Amino acid sequence: MLLYCCYTPAHAGLYREIFLPSVPDGFEVRATEIPIEGPGDYLSREFLDCIRKKIDLVVRSIEENADDVIVWSDVDIRFFRLTDDGLRRELTSSGKEILFQRESPRMPDVNTGFFVCRCSPTLRKFFSTVREQLRNRADENEQMAVNRLLIGRGYVKAAGKEPSTRNPAHETALDWGYLPATFYARTHGWPPPKNPAIYHANYTKGADGIGQKFSQFKEIDVINRLGPPARLWSILRRIPRKIRPRP
């Protein structure tokens, strides 16, 4: 299965040290380095510029792989228990055209950092619309545009529920769904599942976003190496932050 990703020089360390060594057998990586300089912090200028180039690449990948199943992944992801056959079965059994990682168990939003899809005309039309919307909204990333189309205006059939309206710009609706909770993102809350398929270090605030992501992976390494005691400590040390009153 083709596994697509893109990254800037700021994210090259994540690509080489975290992402690429963990790619399972059965996946063929198609990586594009986008030569945009800067630290790459969330919603920074270089981050947003990279996102627009990413969506161009997504549309092109759909055009080049008609009717095939492909994966798109951010490079701040480590793979654990993922197989080509298992992911393909997940998509086929769902009956959907695309399955997204969920942003959080407490909200309907999708996370666009990892998705598996079957390349169809409907899918190409959808991501072409995302691209058009980003051209008119300079301060948005693709996840904002995707969720507005999927959820905010009822563009698609979401998780088996009929939307109240349909975007009139499209003749057919994109049939989409969520990947299981084992496709973990940091925004799902802590701790991660004990047997994750992937770990997505997506929750960063402020400066040094790349450093924050490496810190997440370091903590996961400690938990994997030391087992339940380290897992328990990782939970307990977060309790004071949760109960501390907000100013």
C-alpha positions as CSV (number, residue, x, y, z in Angstrom):
1,M,0.0,0.0,0.0
2,L,1.3,3.5,-0.9
3,L,2.0,5.6,2.2
4,Y,2.2,9.3,1.4
5,C,3.7,12.0,3.6
6,C,5.4,15.4,3.3
7,Y,7.5,17.5,5.6
8,T,9.6,20.7,5.8
9,P,13.3,20.8,6.8
10,A,12.1,21.6,10.4
11,H,10.3,18.2,10.5
12,A,13.1,16.2,8.8
13,G,14.3,14.9,12.1
14,L,10.9,13.5,13.0
15,Y,10.7,11.9,9.5
16,R,14.1,10.3,9.8
17,E,14.2,9.3,13.5
18,I,10.6,8.6,14.4
19,F,8.4,8.1,11.3
20,L,10.5,6.2,8.7
21,P,12.1,3.6,11.0
22,S,8.7,2.6,12.3
23,V,6.9,2.1,8.9
24,P,5.7,-1.5,8.8
25,D,6.3,-4.0,6.0
26,G,3.7,-3.8,3.3
27,F,3.8,0.0,3.0
28,E,5.7,1.9,0.3
29,V,6.6,5.4,1.4
30,R,6.2,8.2,-1.0
31,A,7.7,11.2,0.8
32,T,8.1,14.8,-0.4
33,E,10.3,17.3,1.3
34,I,8.9,20.8,1.0
35,P,11.7,23.4,1.0
36,I,10.1,26.0,3.3
37,E,12.3,27.3,6.1
38,G,11.2,28.1,9.7
39,P,10.5,26.2,12.9
40,G,7.2,24.9,11.7
41,D,5.2,25.7,14.8
42,Y,1.4,25.2,14.7
43,L,-0.3,27.8,12.5
44,S,3.0,29.6,11.8
45,R,3.4,31.1,8.3
46,E,5.6,28.3,7.1
47,F,3.2,25.7,8.6
48,L,0.3,27.2,6.7
49,D,2.3,27.4,3.5
50,C,3.3,23.8,3.8
51,I,-0.3,22.7,4.3
52,R,-1.3,24.3,1.0
53,K,1.4,22.4,-0.8
54,K,0.3,19.2,1.0
55,I,-3.2,19.5,-0.3
56,D,-1.9,19.9,-3.8
57,L,0.0,16.6,-3.3
58,V,-3.1,14.9,-1.8
59,V,-5.2,15.8,-4.9
60,R,-2.4,14.6,-7.2
61,S,-2.1,11.3,-5.3
62,I,-5.8,10.7,-5.7
63,E,-5.6,11.4,-9.4
64,E,-2.6,9.1,-9.9
65,N,-4.1,6.1,-7.9
66,A,-7.7,5.9,-9.2
67,D,-9.7,3.2,-7.4
68,D,-6.7,2.2,-5.3
69,V,-6.4,2.4,-1.5
70,I,-3.7,4.8,-0.2
71,V,-2.7,6.3,3.1
72,W,-1.7,9.9,4.0
73,S,0.2,10.4,7.2
74,D,1.9,13.3,9.0
75,V,5.5,12.5,10.0
76,D,4.9,13.2,13.8
77,I,3.6,9.7,13.9
78,R,5.1,6.4,15.1
79,F,3.7,3.1,13.9
80,F,3.2,0.3,16.4
81,R,0.6,-2.4,15.4
82,L,-0.4,-1.6,11.9
83,T,-0.6,-3.8,8.9
84,D,-1.4,-3.3,5.2
85,D,-4.0,-6.0,5.2
86,G,-5.6,-4.8,8.5
87,L,-5.9,-1.2,7.4
88,R,-7.3,-2.3,4.0
89,R,-9.9,-4.5,5.8
90,E,-10.8,-1.6,8.1
91,L,-11.7,0.5,5.1
92,T,-13.5,-2.2,3.2
93,S,-15.6,-3.4,6.1
94,S,-16.6,0.2,6.9
95,G,-18.1,0.7,3.4
96,K,-16.7,4.2,3.5
97,E,-14.5,6.0,0.9
98,I,-12.2,7.5,3.6
99,L,-11.5,6.9,7.3
100,F,-9.9,9.6,9.4
101,Q,-8.2,9.6,12.7
102,R,-10.5,11.2,15.3
103,E,-9.4,14.5,16.9
104,S,-11.0,13.6,20.3
105,P,-13.4,11.1,21.8
106,R,-15.4,14.1,23.1
107,M,-16.0,15.9,19.8
108,P,-17.0,14.9,16.2
109,D,-14.0,16.5,14.5
110,V,-11.6,14.5,12.5
111,N,-7.8,14.7,12.5
112,T,-6.4,15.0,9.0
113,G,-2.9,13.8,10.1
114,F,-3.7,10.2,9.2
115,F,-6.3,8.8,6.9
116,V,-6.8,5.8,4.6
117,C,-8.9,6.2,1.5
118,R,-10.0,4.7,-1.8
119,C,-9.2,7.2,-4.6
120,S,-12.5,8.1,-6.2
121,P,-13.8,11.1,-8.2
122,T,-15.8,12.1,-5.2
123,L,-12.7,12.2,-3.0
124,R,-10.8,14.2,-5.6
125,K,-13.7,16.7,-5.7
126,F,-13.8,17.0,-1.9
127,F,-10.1,17.7,-1.5
128,S,-10.2,20.1,-4.5
129,T,-12.8,22.0,-2.5
130,V,-10.6,22.0,0.5
131,R,-7.8,23.5,-1.6
132,E,-10.2,26.2,-2.9
133,Q,-11.3,27.2,0.6
134,L,-7.7,27.4,1.8
135,R,-6.9,29.9,-1.0
136,N,-9.5,32.2,0.5
137,R,-8.7,31.7,4.2
138,A,-5.0,32.5,4.7
139,D,-5.1,31.8,8.5
140,E,-6.6,28.2,8.3
141,N,-5.1,24.8,8.0
142,E,-6.6,21.9,6.1
143,Q,-8.1,20.3,9.2
144,M,-10.3,23.4,9.8
145,A,-11.5,23.3,6.2
146,V,-12.1,19.6,6.2
147,N,-14.2,19.7,9.4
148,R,-16.2,22.6,8.2
149,L,-17.1,20.6,5.1
150,L,-17.7,17.3,6.9
151,I,-19.5,18.6,10.0
152,G,-20.1,22.3,10.1
153,R,-22.3,22.4,7.0
154,G,-23.5,18.8,6.9
155,Y,-21.7,18.1,3.6
156,V,-21.5,14.3,4.1
157,K,-23.0,11.3,5.6
158,A,-21.1,11.2,8.9
159,A,-20.7,7.8,10.7
160,G,-24.0,6.6,9.4
161,K,-26.1,9.7,10.2
162,E,-27.8,11.6,7.4
163,P,-26.8,15.3,7.4
164,S,-29.4,18.0,7.6
165,T,-28.2,19.7,4.5
166,R,-25.8,18.9,1.6
167,N,-23.3,21.2,0.0
168,P,-24.9,22.2,-3.3
169,A,-21.5,22.5,-5.0
170,H,-21.3,18.7,-5.1
171,E,-23.5,16.2,-6.8
172,T,-22.7,13.3,-4.5
173,A,-21.8,13.1,-0.9
174,L,-18.5,11.8,0.5
175,D,-19.1,8.7,2.7
176,W,-16.6,8.9,5.5
177,G,-16.0,7.5,9.0
178,Y,-13.6,7.3,11.9
179,L,-10.7,4.9,12.5
180,P,-10.7,3.0,15.8
181,A,-9.4,4.5,19.0
182,T,-6.2,2.5,18.6
183,F,-5.3,5.1,16.0
184,Y,-4.3,7.4,18.9
185,A,-3.6,11.1,18.8
186,R,-2.4,13.0,21.9
187,T,-5.6,15.1,21.7
188,H,-7.5,11.9,22.7
189,G,-6.3,12.4,26.3
190,W,-3.8,10.6,28.4
191,P,-2.9,7.8,28.7
192,P,-2.7,6.2,25.2
193,P,-4.2,2.7,24.7
194,K,-1.9,-0.1,25.7
195,N,-1.8,-1.5,22.2
196,P,-2.0,1.5,19.8
197,A,-1.8,1.0,16.1
198,I,-0.2,4.4,15.8
199,Y,0.8,7.3,18.1
200,H,0.3,10.8,16.7
201,A,2.2,13.5,18.6
202,N,-0.3,16.2,17.5
203,Y,-0.8,18.2,20.7
204,T,1.7,21.1,21.0
205,K,1.2,24.7,22.1
206,G,3.5,27.7,21.6
207,A,7.1,27.7,20.5
208,D,9.3,24.6,19.9
209,G,6.5,22.4,18.6
210,I,9.0,20.0,17.2
211,G,10.8,19.7,20.6
212,Q,7.5,19.0,22.3
213,K,6.7,16.2,19.8
214,F,10.1,14.6,20.5
215,S,9.4,14.8,24.2
216,Q,6.1,12.9,23.7
217,F,7.9,10.1,21.8
218,K,10.6,10.0,24.5
219,E,7.9,9.4,27.2
220,I,6.3,6.7,25.1
221,D,9.7,5.0,24.8
222,V,10.1,5.0,28.6
223,I,6.6,3.5,29.0
224,N,7.3,0.8,26.5
225,R,10.7,0.0,28.1
226,L,9.7,0.0,31.7
227,G,6.0,-1.1,31.5
228,P,3.2,-0.6,34.0
229,P,5.1,1.4,36.6
230,A,6.2,4.0,34.1
231,R,2.7,4.1,32.6
232,L,1.2,4.7,36.1
233,W,3.8,7.5,36.9
234,S,3.0,9.2,33.6
235,I,-0.7,9.4,34.7
236,L,0.0,10.5,38.3
237,R,2.4,13.3,37.4
238,R,-0.4,14.9,35.3
239,I,-3.0,15.0,38.1
240,P,-1.7,18.3,39.7
241,R,-2.1,20.1,36.3
242,K,-5.7,18.9,36.0
243,I,-6.8,20.0,39.5
244,R,-4.8,23.2,39.6
245,P,-7.3,26.1,39.5
246,R,-7.2,28.3,36.3
247,P,-6.3,31.9,36.7
